[in-house]
Amino acid sequence: MNFIVWIICGIIAGWVTGLVVRGRGFGIKGDLIVGLLGGLVAGALLSFIGHFTFRILGNVVTAVVGGVILVAIIRFFRRK
């Protein structure tokens, strides 16, 4: 069940990440996918270290942070 919440929050976070991270975007589909992947990665990493979020807002914030970090990594490697 927690995995489904990560997916939904990741999609929402992708949209928010697209608003937060300005500049050359990935388009609406790309932003949603990046947010989804960022949310899954951030959620998995936080659960690995023993930190769990219990509310939807905490999951969305976690996914947004993961999405922003993922966008920063993608942009770093695109420049090279």
Backbone as CSV, one residue per row, in Angstrom:
resi,resn,N_x,N_y,N_z,CA_x,CA_y,CA_z,C_x,C_y,C_z
1,MET,0.823,-1.195,0.000,0.000,0.000,0.000,0.870,1.264,0.000
2,ASN,1.962,1.217,0.756,2.859,2.364,0.814,3.478,2.651,-0.550
3,PHE,3.714,1.619,-1.343,4.286,1.782,-2.677,3.332,2.578,-3.574
4,ILE,2.043,2.316,-3.483,1.043,3.037,-4.284,0.999,4.505,-3.868
5,VAL,1.103,4.766,-2.579,1.129,6.149,-2.096,2.355,6.868,-2.631
6,TRP,3.513,6.184,-2.673,4.715,6.787,-3.242,4.505,7.156,-4.700
7,ILE,3.827,6.293,-5.454,3.590,6.564,-6.870,2.702,7.792,-7.041
8,ILE,1.615,7.846,-6.307,0.690,8.979,-6.417,1.378,10.270,-5.977
9,CYS,2.072,10.222,-4.861,2.784,11.410,-4.379,3.917,11.790,-5.320
10,GLY,4.537,10.811,-5.944,5.596,11.095,-6.906,5.087,11.825,-8.132
11,ILE,3.901,11.464,-8.583,3.316,12.155,-9.731,2.975,13.595,-9.368
12,ILE,2.405,13.787,-8.190,2.121,15.146,-7.723,3.427,15.917,-7.561
13,ALA,4.421,15.256,-7.011,5.718,15.905,-6.802,6.395,16.253,-8.109
14,GLY,6.179,15.471,-9.145,6.739,15.795,-10.455,6.216,17.110,-10.970
15,TRP,4.947,17.341,-10.761,4.351,18.602,-11.174,4.939,19.747,-10.355
16,VAL,5.045,19.552,-9.035,5.602,20.588,-8.167,7.078,20.814,-8.483
17,THR,7.814,19.755,-8.755,9.227,19.883,-9.109,9.394,20.709,-10.370
18,GLY,8.509,20.505,-11.337,8.554,21.302,-12.558,8.350,22.784,-12.288
19,LEU,7.551,23.102,-11.257,7.345,24.500,-10.883,8.523,25.058,-10.096
20,VAL,9.127,24.225,-9.253,10.220,24.678,-8.393,11.507,24.858,-9.175
21,VAL,11.841,23.890,-9.998,13.089,23.918,-10.755,12.819,24.636,-12.066
22,ARG,13.320,25.818,-12.156,13.099,26.631,-13.363,14.122,26.279,-14.428
23,GLY,13.927,26.849,-15.583,14.881,26.625,-16.668,14.321,25.639,-17.664
24,ARG,15.229,25.029,-18.383,14.841,24.063,-19.404,14.170,22.866,-18.749
25,GLY,12.891,22.701,-18.971,12.169,21.603,-18.351,12.192,20.354,-19.220
26,PHE,11.530,19.344,-18.748,11.441,18.077,-19.464,10.063,17.877,-20.085
27,GLY,9.211,18.909,-20.023,7.851,18.767,-20.495,6.995,18.141,-19.399
28,ILE,5.701,18.142,-19.586,4.810,17.653,-18.541,5.013,16.161,-18.279
29,LYS,5.162,15.367,-19.326,5.379,13.927,-19.130,6.722,13.659,-18.472
30,GLY,7.743,14.358,-18.915,9.073,14.182,-18.343,9.123,14.596,-16.881
31,ASP,8.463,15.733,-16.545,8.425,16.180,-15.154,7.708,15.167,-14.271
32,LEU,6.624,14.607,-14.762,5.881,13.617,-13.978,6.716,12.354,-13.755
33,ILE,7.440,11.937,-14.784,8.280,10.735,-14.653,9.443,10.994,-13.704
34,VAL,10.059,12.173,-13.821,11.167,12.514,-12.920,10.668,12.594,-11.480
35,GLY,9.516,13.188,-11.269,8.947,13.262,-9.921,8.601,11.897,-9.373
36,LEU,8.068,11.045,-10.229,7.732,9.681,-9.826,8.986,8.919,-9.425
37,LEU,10.003,8.976,-10.265,11.263,8.287,-9.954,11.949,8.891,-8.728
38,GLY,11.929,10.204,-8.638,12.515,10.863,-7.471,11.789,10.499,-6.188
39,GLY,10.470,10.412,-6.262,9.690,10.018,-5.093,9.962,8.590,-4.677
40,LEU,10.075,7.713,-5.644,10.369,6.318,-5.325,11.756,6.157,-4.716
41,VAL,12.734,6.850,-5.305,14.100,6.767,-4.790,14.184,7.381,-3.390
42,ALA,13.616,8.569,-3.217,13.673,9.224,-1.907,12.928,8.420,-0.852
43,GLY,11.770,7.890,-1.203,11.014,7.073,-0.255,11.747,5.803,0.131
44,ALA,12.381,5.173,-0.845,13.132,3.952,-0.559,14.356,4.254,0.307
45,LEU,15.058,5.350,0.002,16.228,5.703,0.796,15.852,6.063,2.234
46,LEU,14.768,6.813,2.388,14.356,7.177,3.741,13.893,5.963,4.537
47,SER,13.194,5.044,3.893,12.769,3.846,4.617,13.964,2.947,4.925
48,PHE,14.979,2.990,4.081,16.199,2.204,4.315,16.928,2.671,5.572
49,ILE,16.942,3.990,5.792,17.623,4.503,6.984,16.699,4.526,8.204
50,GLY,15.455,4.110,8.026,14.547,3.979,9.157,13.630,5.155,9.397
51,HIS,13.536,6.077,8.459,12.650,7.229,8.598,11.422,7.009,7.716
52,PHE,10.265,7.064,8.323,9.027,6.847,7.583,8.138,8.074,7.725
53,THR,7.454,8.424,6.653,6.471,9.499,6.699,5.095,8.855,6.744
54,PHE,4.232,9.403,7.574,2.933,8.789,7.786,1.790,9.567,7.173
55,ARG,2.030,10.739,6.738,0.968,11.561,6.154,1.288,11.819,4.685
56,ILE,0.252,12.126,3.952,0.395,12.390,2.515,1.328,13.582,2.291
57,LEU,1.189,14.620,3.090,2.025,15.806,2.908,3.503,15.466,3.084
58,GLY,3.821,14.647,4.051,5.209,14.221,4.243,5.724,13.431,3.059
59,ASN,4.862,12.592,2.485,5.255,11.824,1.301,5.483,12.737,0.103
60,VAL,4.629,13.739,-0.056,4.784,14.661,-1.189,6.064,15.480,-1.026
61,VAL,6.338,15.953,0.191,7.559,16.736,0.425,8.784,15.873,0.145
62,THR,8.754,14.625,0.607,9.859,13.707,0.345,10.043,13.505,-1.153
63,ALA,8.954,13.330,-1.873,9.026,13.111,-3.313,9.515,14.356,-4.046
64,VAL,9.109,15.529,-3.591,9.578,16.772,-4.222,11.087,16.914,-4.032
65,VAL,11.560,16.658,-2.822,13.003,16.737,-2.565,13.749,15.730,-3.443
66,GLY,13.229,14.506,-3.519,13.850,13.507,-4.382,13.824,13.901,-5.844
67,GLY,12.713,14.493,-6.290,12.613,14.951,-7.676,13.576,16.073,-7.995
68,VAL,13.712,17.029,-7.071,14.641,18.141,-7.284,16.074,17.629,-7.346
69,ILE,16.410,16.701,-6.458,17.761,16.131,-6.480,17.999,15.371,-7.779
70,LEU,17.005,14.615,-8.227,17.144,13.872,-9.471,17.293,14.804,-10.672
71,VAL,16.541,15.895,-10.699,16.676,16.873,-11.786,18.065,17.498,-11.766
72,ALA,18.577,17.805,-10.583,19.928,18.380,-10.479,20.973,17.402,-11.002
73,ILE,20.828,16.134,-10.689,21.764,15.124,-11.178,21.673,14.990,-12.691
74,ILE,20.465,14.968,-13.217,20.277,14.849,-14.668,20.890,16.053,-15.388
75,ARG,20.641,17.244,-14.864,21.198,18.445,-15.489,22.716,18.469,-15.411
76,PHE,23.286,17.969,-14.328,24.737,17.929,-14.184,25.350,17.047,-15.265
77,PHE,24.771,15.886,-15.494,25.336,14.969,-16.487,25.004,15.372,-17.918
78,ARG,23.953,16.139,-18.125,23.641,16.634,-19.471,24.639,17.685,-19.934
79,ARG,25.188,18.445,-19.002,26.148,19.496,-19.349,27.465,18.943,-19.797
80,LYS,27.839,17.790,-19.322,29.142,17.196,-19.633,29.141,16.599,-21.012
